[in-house]
Every structure is written in structure tokens, then in C-alpha cells.
Amino acid sequence: MRGGERVLEVLCEAFPDAPIFTLIHNPSAISGIINSHNIRVSWLQNIPGIFKYYRYFLPLFPSIISGIQTPGADLLISTSHCVAKGLQKKPGSKHLCYCFTPMRYAWTFYEEYFGRNILKAIVAKPILAAMRKWDRDSSTRVDRFVAISHHVRKRIADFYQRDADVVYPPIDTGKWTPGGPRSGNFDLIVSALVPYKRLNLTIDAYKRLGFPLKIVGVGTELEGLHATASPNIEFLGWQSDAKLLELYRNCRLLAFPGEEDFGIVPLEAQACGAPVVAFGKGGLLETVQEGITGTFFKEQTVESFLNAVKQTASMHWNSSAIRANAEKFDTQNFISGLAASIEKCLHT
């Protein structure tokens, strides 16, 4: 599961009787804890191949989410990186939005959806304008925003002119733990294989470096990345948490070349004692400690990234100190922080 689903799983455990409203539901992509809930879907669920082609329906998402009928309740919690915050609440209800980011496809990473094709860009322009307007307007349906990082809090202020609490997403430090001696004979990437993750940069870097690199993840860029990779780069596809734990425990370092709003994967690796090479921008500045838990590279270039990898590989790292940083983001801290925000939402 990705970070958003891990947050939802914790919420499901905290609110075991609460129904879940979603546009589509892919049971194979989420945990049994989530699947055990009463999950209510939109009509998109009935479209053949929707799990593969859902992005083509993006312009319809606002109207679909606005039309979902929610029950009367004291509190509606949305977890939103796209349109979930646009759910309509009943009179007397309060709406708390746990915001991963304002709609990233409209404001920042829209090339992930529309690409750089000129014709697509022409078609996309009026769609993006409409989606940005809806994204701003629908923010008024939220009584209280909670951001996943100070980086996202600033974005909420910029786009919505709203303040937000900051509660970092949860890391299961009981599951992600150090093992025995680290083999350190490979570097690791765990990521969705999509353009904004900048995996092309790491492919080019490790072709020059020659050191073994294992890549965990699936996505639209797999075929293209695989075609340009050298023999020292291995694509592992999707892996279970048990296999991920083994990889985190034994990698020399975790490479994370993209800009992130928070980034759960680097903290999972840190919980297992692995240092991180990360792009020094965005939410990662809040989760990686320079020289203690990892190394930042300042520019998204092969040279800058390679220098950071070489520097990290040459240093001695204290795995206990690395894990101690991850423990600050433990699940219990998330629950306590969110509970405080819920209390404020209900009584202010």
C-alpha cells in the first residue's frame, strides 16, 4: 500500500464502525483492515478497466464526489490529495480534512496525467483552469484542515487562504525495525514508477556508478525505465511488506530522488536503520536530518545526486540515531495529534 492507504488503515482501526466513501475500490490494493469496513463506491466502480484508466476520468471527479450522499454524523473525515475534501456534509456535521496536498494534478504534477504533448496541453488548459477553481471553491466545505507537513500547510495557505494544523502521517515502528548486520551490497528505491518521482535521474546515475540498485514499485514508467537501465539495476515490481522489511534492513542506502510533500518510504527505511539520499526540498526537509539520518542533494541533476550517493556511502552511520528519528513519527503520535485536531474541529 502507498502512504495514503496506510493513513486510512490507522483511521479504520480508530473508527471501526465508520463507513468509507470513495470513488473506486480495488480490494487487492489495500489491506484486510480497510476491506473489512463498509465501503461505498461511486458509479465509476462499474466501468470496465477503471483501475487502469481512472486517470482519464479525472475531469469528472469533482462532480462525482460532490454528488455522494453522506449520512448525518457529528464528524466527517476526508483524506484528500485530489477531490475527497469536496464531499458534501449534512447540516450540523463538521468536516475535518487530512490533506496530503491541494489537488496535485491541477497545481503541480499535472504532467503526470497530461504529459508534455502539445496537443494534450492545449486540451488540458481549460480543464485545469476549471479544476483549480473547483479546488479552491470546495475548500470552503472543510471546517478544519490538517496538513501532513509544514510544506503542505504553506501550500494550503497559498492556494486556499486557510490555516492548517500539522500532524505527520504514521510510521509503524513496531513493524519496520532493524535486523542483524546490514549486508550493504545494494542500494534501494521504493517508489511508484511515475514521471514526477524522477527515477530517470537515478537510472542515469547508477549506470555510471555501476553499484547494484534494486527498484521496488510499479507504474507507467516501468517499460521506459527498464529499456534504458544497465545490468546492475534490478526491477523487483511490487513486493510484500515482509520482503520490503528485508530490503530495508540490508540496503546500503535508500535513494529518494523526487520532491515529496512528506514521504513515508524514507521514514520506513530510517526505522530499519538505513540512511537516505534525498532531494533537499519539500517535506523531506522535515523527515531527514542532514548528516544524521541521510544526505541531501541540492539539484535534480545526475552529478548532484551522484555526489550525495558517494558521500553517503563513504560515511559511517549510527543506525540507532537513524531509527530514533523515525520513532518521532510513530503511529501513536499521529493518533494523539489527530485527536487534538478533531477536538478543535468539533468544538470551535
C-alpha positions in Angstrom: 0.0 0.0 0.0 1.1 3.6 -0.5 1.2 6.2 2.2 -2.4 7.4 1.9 -3.7 3.9 2.3 -1.5 3.4 5.4 -3.1 6.5 6.9 -6.6 5.2 6.1 -5.7 1.9 7.7 -4.9 3.6 11.0 -8.2 5.6 10.8 -10.1 2.4 10.2 -8.6 1.0 13.4 -9.5 4.2 15.3 -13.1 4.3 13.9 -14.0 0.7 13.3 -17.7 1.3 12.7 -17.4 4.3 10.4 -18.3 3.7 6.7 -15.9 4.7 3.9 -16.9 6.7 0.9 -14.7 6.5 -2.2 -14.9 6.9 -6.0 -13.5 3.4 -6.7 -12.4 0.5 -4.6 -9.7 -2.0 -5.6 -9.7 -4.7 -2.8 -6.4 -6.2 -4.0 -4.6 -2.8 -3.4 -5.5 -2.4 0.2 -5.3 -4.3 3.5 -7.9 -6.5 5.1 -8.4 -4.0 7.8 -9.7 -1.5 5.3 -11.6 -4.1 3.3 -13.5 -5.2 6.4 -15.2 -1.8 6.6 -18.5 -0.8 5.0 -17.1 0.7 1.7 -19.4 2.7 -0.5 -18.4 3.5 -4.1 -19.5 5.7 -6.9 -20.8 4.6 -10.3 -17.2 4.7 -11.6 -16.7 1.3 -10.0 -18.9 -0.3 -12.7 -16.8 0.9 -15.6 -14.6 -2.0 -17.1 -10.9 -1.4 -16.6 -11.5 1.5 -14.3 -8.5 0.7 -12.1 -6.2 1.1 -15.1 -7.9 4.0 -16.8 -9.3 6.0 -13.9 -7.0 9.0 -14.7 -8.9 9.6 -17.9 -12.0 10.4 -15.8 -10.2 13.0 -13.7 -12.3 15.9 -15.0 -15.4 14.2 -13.8 -14.2 13.6 -10.2 -15.4 16.9 -8.8 -19.0 16.4 -9.8 -19.0 12.8 -8.8 -17.6 13.5 -5.3 -20.0 16.4 -4.8 -22.9 14.1 -5.5 -22.1 11.4 -3.0 -24.7 11.4 -0.2 -23.1 11.1 3.2 -25.1 10.2 6.4 -25.8 12.7 9.1 -22.9 12.5 11.6 -21.0 14.6 14.1 -17.8 14.4 12.1 -16.8 13.7 8.5 -13.1 13.0 8.0 -11.7 13.2 4.5 -8.2 12.2 3.4 -7.5 14.1 0.3 -4.9 14.6 -2.4 -7.4 15.2 -5.1 -11.2 15.6 -4.6 -12.1 13.9 -1.3 -12.3 17.2 0.5 -15.2 18.1 -1.8 -17.6 15.7 0.0 -20.9 17.5 1.0 -21.7 17.3 4.7 -25.1 17.3 6.3 -26.3 20.3 8.4 -24.9 20.1 11.9 -21.9 18.0 10.8 -18.3 19.1 11.0 -15.7 18.3 8.2 -12.1 17.7 9.0 -9.8 17.2 6.0 -6.5 15.4 6.5 -4.8 17.0 3.5 -1.9 15.2 1.7 -1.8 18.2 -0.7 -4.1 20.5 -2.6 -5.1 18.8 -5.8 -1.6 18.0 -7.2 -2.8 17.1 -10.7 -4.2 20.7 -11.1 -1.5 22.7 -9.4 1.9 20.9 -9.6 2.2 17.4 -11.1 -0.3 17.7 -13.9 2.2 16.4 -16.5 1.9 13.0 -14.8 -1.7 13.0 -16.2 -1.5 15.0 -19.4 2.1 14.5 -20.4 4.2 17.1 -22.3 2.4 16.6 -25.6 1.5 20.0 -27.1 -2.0 18.9 -28.3 -2.8 17.4 -24.9 -1.6 20.5 -23.2 -3.9 22.6 -25.3 -6.9 20.4 -24.4 -5.8 20.3 -20.8 -5.6 24.0 -20.3 -9.3 24.8 -19.8 -9.8 21.6 -17.9 -7.0 22.6 -15.4 -8.5 26.1 -15.0 -11.9 24.6 -14.1 -10.4 22.1 -11.7 -8.3 24.8 -10.0 -11.4 26.9 -9.5 -13.3 23.9 -8.1 -10.4 23.0 -5.8 -10.4 26.5 -4.3 -14.2 26.7 -4.1 -14.6 23.3 -2.5 -12.1 24.1 0.2 -14.9 26.1 1.9 -16.6 22.8 2.6 -13.9 22.0 5.1 -14.2 23.2 8.7 -10.6 22.3 9.7 -7.6 21.4 7.6 -4.8 19.2 8.9 -1.7 19.1 6.8 0.8 16.2 6.5 3.7 18.6 6.8 4.6 22.2 7.2 5.4 22.2 3.5 1.8 21.3 2.7 0.5 23.7 5.3 2.1 26.5 3.3 0.6 25.2 0.1 -2.9 25.2 1.7 -2.4 28.8 2.8 -1.2 29.8 -0.7 -4.0 28.0 -2.7 -6.9 28.1 -0.2 -6.0 31.1 2.1 -6.7 28.7 5.0 -4.6 27.8 8.0 -4.0 24.1 8.9 -2.8 22.1 11.8 0.2 19.8 11.1 0.1 16.1 12.0 2.7 13.9 10.4 1.5 10.6 8.9 2.1 7.5 10.9 5.0 5.1 10.7 4.6 1.6 12.2 7.9 1.5 14.0 6.9 -1.8 15.5 6.8 -3.4 12.1 9.7 -1.5 10.5 12.7 -2.5 12.7 16.5 -3.0 12.2 17.7 -6.6 11.7 21.1 -8.1 12.2 24.3 -6.9 10.5 23.5 -5.0 7.3 24.8 -6.6 4.1 25.0 -3.3 2.3 25.7 -4.8 -1.1 23.0 -2.9 -2.9 21.1 0.4 -2.9 17.4 0.6 -2.8 14.5 2.6 -4.3 10.9 2.1 -3.3 8.6 4.2 -5.4 5.7 4.4 -7.8 7.2 4.5 -11.3 5.8 7.7 -12.5 7.4 10.8 -14.0 7.5 13.2 -11.1 9.4 10.6 -8.9 12.4 11.4 -11.2 13.6 7.8 -11.4 15.2 8.5 -14.8 17.8 10.5 -12.8 18.7 7.5 -10.7 18.9 5.2 -13.7 21.4 7.5 -15.4 23.3 7.9 -12.2 23.6 4.2 -11.4 24.5 3.4 -15.0 27.6 5.5 -14.3 28.1 4.3 -10.8 27.9 0.6 -11.5 26.8 -0.3 -8.0 23.8 -2.7 -7.6 20.5 -0.9 -7.4 17.2 -2.6 -6.6 13.9 -0.8 -7.6 10.6 -1.8 -5.9 7.4 -0.5 -7.5 5.1 -0.4 -10.5 3.8 2.3 -12.7 3.5 3.9 -16.1 7.3 4.5 -16.5 8.3 0.8 -15.9 8.8 -0.1 -19.6 10.8 3.1 -20.4 13.0 2.9 -17.4 13.7 -0.8 -17.9 14.7 -0.2 -21.5 17.4 2.3 -20.5 18.7 0.5 -17.4 22.1 -1.2 -17.2 22.6 -4.8 -15.8 23.4 -3.6 -12.3 19.8 -2.2 -12.0 17.2 -4.7 -11.0 13.4 -4.1 -11.1 11.6 -6.1 -8.5 8.0 -4.9 -9.1 5.5 -5.0 -6.3 6.8 -6.6 -3.1 5.1 -7.6 0.2 5.9 -5.8 3.4 7.9 -8.8 4.6 10.1 -8.5 1.6 10.4 -4.8 1.9 11.5 -5.2 5.5 14.3 -7.5 4.3 15.4 -5.0 1.7 15.3 -2.0 4.1 17.3 -4.0 6.6 20.1 -4.9 4.2 20.4 -2.0 1.7 23.4 0.3 1.8 21.2 3.3 1.5 17.7 4.3 0.2 17.7 6.7 -2.7 14.7 9.1 -3.0 15.2 11.5 -5.9 11.8 13.1 -6.2 10.2 16.1 -4.4 7.7 14.9 -1.9 5.1 16.6 0.3 6.1 14.2 3.2 7.5 10.8 2.1 6.7 7.8 4.2 9.1 5.5 2.5 12.3 7.3 3.7 11.0 7.0 7.3 10.2 3.3 6.9 13.9 2.9 5.8 15.1 5.0 8.7 13.1 2.9 11.1 15.1 0.0 9.8 18.4 1.9 10.3 19.1 2.8 6.7 20.4 6.2 5.7 18.6 8.1 3.0 19.8 10.1 0.0 17.0 12.6 -0.7 16.3 15.7 -2.8 16.7 18.7 -0.4 13.3 20.3 -1.0 9.7 19.9 0.2 8.5 17.7 3.1 11.7 15.6 3.1 13.4 18.6 4.9 11.2 17.7 7.8 11.9 14.0 7.9 15.5 13.5 7.0 18.3 15.0 9.2 21.3 16.0 7.2 24.4 14.1 8.4 22.5 12.1 11.0 19.9 10.1 9.0 20.9 10.9 5.5 22.3 13.3 2.8 20.5 15.9 0.7 21.4 16.7 -2.9 20.5 20.3 -3.9 19.8 20.0 -7.6 17.9 17.3 -9.5 20.9 16.5 -11.7 22.9 13.3 -12.1 26.0 15.0 -10.8 24.4 16.4 -7.7 22.7 13.1 -7.0 25.8 11.0 -7.6 27.9 13.2 -5.3 25.3 12.7 -2.5 25.3 8.9 -3.0 29.1 8.7 -2.9 29.2 10.9 0.2 26.6 8.8 1.9 28.4 5.6 1.0 31.7 6.9 2.4 30.3 7.8 5.8 29.8 5.8 9.0 26.2 5.9 10.1 24.7 5.3 13.5 21.7 3.1 12.9 20.3 3.8 16.4 20.3 7.5 15.7 18.7 6.9 12.4 15.9 4.9 13.9 15.4 7.4 16.7 14.4 10.0 14.2 11.8 7.7 12.7 10.3 7.0 16.1 9.3 10.6 16.4 6.7 9.8 13.6 5.3 6.7 15.3 1.6 5.8 14.9 0.7 6.8 18.5 2.0 10.4 17.8 -0.2 10.5 14.7 -3.3 9.3 16.7 -2.6 11.8 19.5 -2.1 14.7 17.1 -5.2 13.9 15.0 -7.3 13.5 18.2 -6.4 17.0 19.3 -7.4 18.4 15.8 -10.7 16.5 15.9 -11.4 18.0 19.3 -10.8 21.5 18.0 -12.9 20.8 14.9 -15.9 19.7 16.9 -15.8 22.5 19.5 -14.7 25.6 17.6 
